[in-house]
Amino acid sequence: SFPELFEKKNYELRIAGGAVRDLLSGVTPQDIDFATTATPAEMKEMFTSAGVRLINNKGEKHGTITARLHDQNFEITTLRIDVVTDGRHAEVEFTTDWQKDAERRDLTVNSMFLGLDGTLYDFFNGYEDLKSKKIRFVGKASERIQEDYLRILRYFRFYGRIAEKPGDHEPTTLEAIKENAKGLAGISGERIWVELKKILLGNHVNHLVQLMYELDIAQYIGLPPDGNLEEFARVTKNIQNLSPKPMTVLTSLFKGKEDVTNLDLRLKISKEEKNLGLFLVKHRQELTKAVGPEPLRPYQDFLMDSREANTNSKIFELLKYQGEEQLLKEMQDWTVPTFPVSGHDLRKMGVTSGKEIGTALQQLREEWKRSGYHMDKEELLSCLKRV
């Protein structure tokens, strides 16, 4: 195993960052990152001579080597100090001082190391903060933020993941965020969108987005300056247990389609995300359930008339947006019926001209729709005889 290789050479190796936080919270980490006192060059030599395959992925100048063992990738990063930071990326130099490496990490809960013998190395009270569900920057908040302004959004994301209740922030942290909000203008849309999507699906989302407006962050990350916070509060409550897409949650802030366009310009969202936003903005008010025994009919009719792909998944998102949990279940169980009559059937009945066939099919389709898609071929064709 590769820990033994490090041990033989007297290099120290520990689990780092997010994986430690997850292990201590009883969550299975998605991937385990390691930190070591060995330099990238020393690791390469050690792995190569032991016949371990290395995967080349440009992490080396930041000190990261990726080793492939037992069909798994392991990322191992040399302890480092940030020498120059410009708010987006850092130039680093290597160190053997674990505390120096912890100092340049963002939040206390992400700054711990775990020895392979189970020893916890925690220089900034991260374990206490994790147990009391506190989200705090390592050292001075403003310094950490100025090293990489995206950390503002990481603060919100981890708050939504770990904190117990809304509103439990250190005032100095919020001040530092507000003073540095402008820095987010220089961060790429793609990086922002990754964080924002996770915030939208986490806890306390209504509180956190309200906070983004209070702290003057919204305008720098593509959100509308006059976002509809009342609608956002209502929808985020509706949608809590319906596993919506991030865009469905976000659209409740938007007043019109230009809000979707502006978000797209700033964040380069995917085409599918953009289309979902435009769909919801357009139909959230008119396309609603029917009064009476068939509440789903308007959605079913819309789907049957639609010529676009993915309309059903957009309708599911609309039902989530509207908080219609029961209708959503029914709609997900509903299979789109196939229209039972074809041109062939009409020709058999002696309708010959293409034009007449087209008109007849259209009329029968309307008839079929009015019946709630229940009429079968026989019933439909007998209508035609009456005509």
C-alpha positions in Angstrom: 0.0 0.0 0.0 1.3 3.5 -0.7 1.3 4.7 3.0 4.1 2.2 3.5 6.2 3.8 0.7 6.0 7.1 2.5 6.8 5.5 5.9 9.9 3.8 4.5 11.2 7.1 3.3 10.3 8.9 6.5 7.9 11.3 4.7 4.8 12.1 6.7 1.4 11.5 5.1 -2.0 12.6 6.5 -5.6 12.8 5.3 -6.4 16.5 4.7 -9.2 19.0 4.5 -12.8 18.1 3.5 -12.3 14.4 3.9 -11.3 14.9 7.6 -14.4 17.1 8.1 -16.6 14.4 6.6 -15.1 11.5 8.5 -15.5 13.4 11.8 -19.2 14.2 10.9 -19.9 10.5 10.1 -20.3 11.2 6.4 -18.5 9.1 3.8 -16.1 11.4 2.0 -16.5 11.6 -1.8 -12.8 11.6 -2.3 -9.9 11.4 0.1 -7.1 13.9 -0.4 -3.7 13.5 1.3 -1.1 15.9 2.3 2.6 15.1 2.8 6.0 16.6 3.6 7.4 15.0 0.5 7.9 17.3 -2.5 6.4 16.5 -5.9 9.8 15.4 -7.2 10.4 13.1 -4.2 7.0 11.6 -4.7 7.5 11.0 -8.4 10.8 9.3 -7.8 9.3 7.1 -5.0 6.2 6.1 -7.0 8.1 5.4 -10.2 10.6 3.2 -8.6 7.8 1.3 -6.8 6.0 0.9 -10.2 3.0 2.9 -9.2 1.2 4.6 -12.1 1.1 8.4 -12.0 -1.7 10.4 -13.7 -0.6 13.6 -15.3 -3.1 16.3 -14.5 -1.4 19.7 -14.4 -1.6 19.9 -10.6 2.1 19.5 -10.2 3.1 23.2 -10.0 0.6 23.5 -7.1 2.3 20.5 -5.5 -0.3 17.8 -6.3 0.6 14.3 -7.6 -2.1 11.9 -8.6 -1.4 8.2 -8.1 -3.5 5.4 -9.5 -3.8 2.4 -7.3 -6.3 -0.5 -7.2 -8.5 1.3 -9.7 -8.7 4.5 -7.6 -7.0 7.9 -8.0 -5.3 9.3 -4.9 -4.4 13.0 -4.8 -1.4 13.8 -2.7 -0.4 17.4 -2.2 2.9 18.7 -0.7 2.4 21.0 2.3 2.6 24.6 1.0 2.6 28.3 1.7 0.9 30.8 -0.5 3.5 33.4 -1.5 1.6 35.6 -3.8 -2.2 35.7 -4.1 -4.3 38.0 -6.3 -7.8 37.0 -5.2 -8.1 34.3 -7.8 -5.1 32.0 -7.7 -1.9 31.7 -5.7 1.7 31.0 -6.3 3.0 28.5 -3.7 6.2 27.3 -2.2 6.6 24.0 -0.4 7.1 23.6 3.4 7.3 20.8 5.9 5.3 22.8 8.5 1.8 21.4 8.9 0.5 24.4 10.7 1.7 26.8 7.9 -0.3 24.7 5.5 -3.4 24.7 7.7 -3.1 28.5 8.0 -3.8 29.0 4.2 -6.9 26.9 4.2 -10.3 28.7 4.1 -12.5 27.5 7.0 -11.6 26.0 10.3 -13.7 22.9 9.6 -11.7 22.4 6.4 -8.3 22.9 8.0 -7.7 19.7 9.9 -5.4 16.7 9.2 -5.9 13.1 10.2 -2.9 10.8 10.7 -3.3 7.3 9.4 -3.0 6.1 13.0 -6.1 8.2 13.9 -4.4 11.2 15.4 -6.2 14.4 14.7 -4.1 17.5 14.0 -6.3 20.5 14.5 -4.5 23.9 14.8 -7.6 26.2 14.6 -10.2 24.5 16.7 -11.9 23.0 13.7 -13.2 20.0 15.6 -14.9 22.2 18.2 -16.4 24.3 15.5 -17.7 21.2 13.7 -19.3 19.9 16.9 -20.9 23.2 17.7 -21.8 23.7 14.0 -19.9 27.0 13.6 -18.5 28.2 10.3 -15.5 30.3 10.8 -12.6 31.5 8.6 -9.1 30.4 9.6 -7.5 33.5 11.2 -8.7 36.8 9.9 -11.7 36.6 7.6 -10.7 39.5 5.4 -7.2 38.1 4.8 -8.7 34.7 3.8 -11.2 36.3 1.5 -8.7 38.5 -0.2 -6.6 35.4 -1.1 -9.5 34.1 -3.1 -12.8 36.0 -3.2 -14.7 32.8 -4.1 -14.3 31.9 -0.4 -17.3 34.2 0.3 -19.5 31.7 -1.5 -17.7 28.8 0.1 -18.6 30.3 3.5 -22.3 30.4 2.5 -22.1 26.9 1.1 -20.7 25.3 4.2 -23.0 27.4 6.4 -25.9 25.8 4.5 -24.4 22.4 5.0 -23.3 22.5 8.6 -24.9 25.3 10.6 -28.0 24.3 12.7 -30.0 27.5 12.3 -30.1 30.6 10.2 -28.5 33.8 11.4 -25.7 32.3 13.5 -22.8 34.3 12.0 -20.0 36.2 13.6 -20.5 40.0 13.0 -16.9 40.5 12.0 -17.2 37.8 9.4 -20.2 39.4 7.8 -18.4 42.8 7.8 -15.4 41.2 6.1 -17.7 39.7 3.5 -19.5 43.0 2.8 -16.2 44.9 2.5 -14.8 42.4 0.0 -18.0 41.7 -2.0 -16.7 43.6 -5.0 -13.9 41.1 -5.3 -16.4 38.6 -6.6 -16.7 40.6 -9.8 -13.3 39.3 -10.9 -14.1 35.6 -10.3 -15.1 33.5 -13.4 -18.8 32.8 -13.8 -18.1 29.0 -14.0 -16.5 28.9 -10.6 -19.3 31.0 -9.1 -22.1 28.9 -10.6 -20.6 25.7 -9.1 -20.8 27.2 -5.6 -24.1 28.9 -6.1 -25.8 25.6 -7.3 -24.7 23.9 -4.1 -26.0 26.8 -2.0 -29.4 26.6 -3.7 -29.7 22.9 -2.8 -28.5 23.3 0.7 -30.2 24.2 4.0 -31.1 27.8 5.0 -31.1 28.8 1.4 -33.7 31.6 1.9 -31.7 33.1 4.7 -28.4 32.9 2.7 -29.8 34.5 -0.4 -31.4 37.3 1.6 -28.0 37.8 3.2 -26.4 38.0 -0.3 -28.6 41.0 -1.0 -28.0 42.6 2.5 -24.2 42.2 2.1 -24.3 43.6 -1.5 -23.0 40.4 -3.1 -25.9 39.7 -5.4 -25.1 42.2 -8.2 -21.5 40.8 -8.6 -22.7 37.2 -9.2 -25.3 37.8 -11.8 -28.4 38.0 -9.6 -31.0 40.7 -10.4 -30.5 43.9 -8.4 -34.2 43.9 -7.4 -34.7 40.1 -6.9 -38.1 39.1 -5.8 -37.3 38.0 -2.2 -40.9 37.5 -1.1 -41.4 35.0 -3.9 -38.1 33.4 -3.2 -39.1 32.9 0.5 -42.4 31.3 -0.6 -41.0 29.0 -3.2 -38.0 27.8 -1.1 -40.5 26.8 1.6 -42.7 24.9 -1.0 -39.9 23.1 -2.5 -38.0 21.9 0.5 -38.5 18.1 0.1 -39.1 17.9 -3.6 -35.4 17.8 -4.8 -35.7 20.6 -7.3 -33.0 21.6 -9.8 -30.9 24.6 -8.7 -32.4 26.7 -11.5 -35.9 26.0 -10.3 -35.1 27.5 -6.9 -33.2 30.4 -8.4 -35.9 31.4 -10.9 -38.2 32.5 -8.1 -36.0 35.5 -7.7 -36.5 36.5 -11.3 -39.2 38.9 -12.5 -38.8 38.4 -16.2 -36.8 36.7 -18.9 -34.1 39.3 -19.0 -33.1 38.2 -15.5 -32.4 34.8 -16.9 -30.4 36.3 -19.8 -28.3 38.4 -17.4 -27.6 35.4 -15.2 -26.5 33.5 -18.3 -24.2 36.3 -19.5 -22.5 36.4 -16.1 -22.4 32.7 -15.2 -22.4 30.9 -18.5 -25.1 28.4 -17.4 -25.9 25.4 -19.6 -28.5 25.6 -22.4 -30.8 23.3 -20.5 -30.6 25.4 -17.3 -31.3 28.6 -19.3 -34.3 27.0 -21.1 -35.7 25.8 -17.8 -35.4 29.3 -16.3 -37.2 30.8 -19.3 -39.9 28.1 -19.2 -40.6 28.7 -15.5 -40.7 32.5 -15.9 -43.1 32.2 -18.8 -45.5 29.6 -17.4 -45.4 29.8 -13.6 -48.5 32.0 -13.4 -50.7 30.7 -16.3 -50.0 27.0 -16.3 -51.7 26.0 -13.0 -53.9 23.2 -11.9 -57.5 23.1 -13.0 -60.4 23.5 -10.6 -62.6 20.4 -10.5 -62.0 16.6 -10.8 -59.1 16.7 -13.2 -56.5 19.1 -11.7 -53.7 17.7 -13.9 -55.4 18.3 -17.2 -53.8 21.7 -18.0 -50.3 20.2 -17.6 -51.2 17.1 -19.6 -52.7 19.2 -22.4 -49.6 21.3 -22.4 -47.4 18.3 -22.7 -49.5 16.7 -25.4 -49.4 19.9 -27.5 -45.7 20.5 -26.9 -43.3 20.0 -29.8 -40.2 20.4 -27.7 -37.9 17.8 -26.1 -37.8 17.5 -22.2 -41.1 19.2 -21.7 -42.1 16.6 -19.1 -39.1 17.3 -17.0 -39.8 21.1 -17.2 -43.4 20.5 -16.1 -42.1 18.4 -13.1 -39.9 21.4 -12.1 -42.9 23.8 -12.6 -45.0 21.6 -10.2 -42.2 21.7 -7.7 -41.9 25.4 -8.0 -45.7 25.6 -7.3 -45.3 23.3 -4.3 -47.8 20.8 -5.8 -46.3 17.7 -4.2 -49.3 15.4 -4.8 -49.8 16.5 -8.4 -46.1 16.0 -9.1 -46.3 12.4 -8.0 -49.4 11.8 -10.2 -47.7 13.6 -13.2 -44.6 11.5 -12.8 -46.7 8.3 -12.8 -48.7 9.4 -15.9 -47.6 7.9 -19.2 -48.2 9.9 -22.3 -50.9 8.1 -24.3 -50.4 7.5 -28.0 -53.0 8.8 -30.4 -54.8 5.7 -31.6 -55.8 6.7 -35.1 -53.5 6.9 -38.1 -53.8 8.0 -41.7 -53.9 4.4 -42.7 -57.2 3.9 -40.7 -58.8 6.8 -42.6 -57.7 5.5 -46.0 -59.4 2.2 -45.1 -62.5 4.2 -44.5 -62.3 5.7 -47.9 -60.8 9.2 -47.1 -58.2 9.5 -49.9 -56.9 13.1 -50.3 -53.9 13.9 -48.1 -55.4 17.3 -47.2 -58.7 15.7 -46.0 -56.7 13.1 -44.0 -54.8 15.9 -42.3 -57.9 17.8 -41.4 -59.7 14.7 -40.1 -56.7 13.7 -37.9 -56.6 17.2 -36.5 -60.3 17.1 -35.6 -60.1 13.6 -34.1 -57.1 14.7 -32.1 -59.1 17.6 -30.6 -61.9 15.2 -29.9 -59.5 12.8 -28.2 -58.0 15.6 -26.2 -61.5 16.7 -25.0 -62.2 13.2 -23.8 -59.1 13.4 -21.6 -57.2 11.1 -24.0 -59.6 8.2 -23.1 -61.4 7.6 -26.5 -60.1 4.5 -28.3 -59.8 4.0 -32.1 -63.4 2.6 -32.5 -65.0 5.6 -30.7 -62.9 8.1 -32.6 -63.7 6.6 -36.0 -67.4 6.5 -35.3 -67.2 10.3 -34.6 -65.8 10.6 -38.1 -68.7 8.6 -39.6 -71.1 11.1 -38.0 -69.2 14.0 -39.6 
